């Protein structure tokens, strides 16, 4: 998919109760339960009577953004790039700060728009090995279909959160990542498992006139994957910005209409609420740390840019920094379902389940169904659909929401 989401499409289908083969354009003569009528295709124009996977991805992305904005933090760890903020100023508008410190003698803090700050840094990605690691299929549940894929690759990576898998020959593009996966590190190897329907042949998904793919035909699946290390690179965290005053007493020789900049770093003062402490510094690649520095301009900066890694971390998960918590999976899935305007399935229990989340508490055509809702819930900014209300209640759980 060209749209990258925190909740994977296959996880959304699992929550909705959709057959994973049919959801990925596959048919199998022995596995026809919960078919939703016909198989799904990537785009709605490939099957005009039903929603495409790209439409579902757009709904999931919108749900994640809405919930995240309302909650005040990313729903799982992710990177924010070059966010521009104002540096704290004196109460008197025309005054300048010169020391960069607060009344306690410590560096001033800056509040980021998001909470649950993990660290400063940027997203980095490097391939493990040469790529093209072989997929070994097996039938672990003895149902006659080899649905379990196992990939074993040698690596020096010691953090399971940093192991990610992608379609082969896609240069590790995020929209070709294979999720969800399980990862075990043992004896210098990463052993990765996932399901075969997650690697349907790439060259058979975007055709103009698609047909259901035969799940018994091995050529309809990829045979290799690329394994990457995806990690936080802390060397880029912060940039201070000064406006030139052209007087020469604060910036020396200044070019007209140019901003002065200086690199820096930060530590967390309140990680949950998003308060960081910026300080000037230069990255030391030998020590893998920042060396302290003095301001390059003789007064406090006017603004700053921040690169950082933040988000809700569910430590009960095997890969807490690479997976969305089940708490948020349900909220995103139901809220996204309420946004879909095209039919998802034919007449089935799955259709009934999905339609349930579209029911609007402000206008309910089913007179036999009572919807009890408080004025507070009805006024929430996510909307009045059952899916929106479910998500909003998750946000409002005591101790969860961060007011920004």
ABEGO torsion letter per residue (X at the ends): XABBBABBAAAAAAAAGBBAAAAAGBBBAABABGAGGBBBBABAAABAABBBAAAAAAAAAAAAAAAAAAAGBBABBBBBBGBBBBBBBBABAABBBAAGBBAAGBBBBBBBABBGBABBEBBBBBBBEAEGBBBBBBBAAGAGBBABBBBBBBBABABAAABBBBBBGAGGBAAABBOBBBBBBBGGBBBBBBBAAAABBAAAAABABBBBBBAABAAABBABBBBBBBBBBAABABBBBBBBAGAGAAAEBBBBGBBBBBBBBBBBABAAAGBBBBBBBBBBAAAGBBBBBBBABABBBABBBBBBBBEBBBAABABAAABBBAAAAAAAAAAAAAABABBABBBBAAAAAAAAAABBAABBABAABBBBBBAAAAABAAEABAAAAAAAAAAABBGABBBX
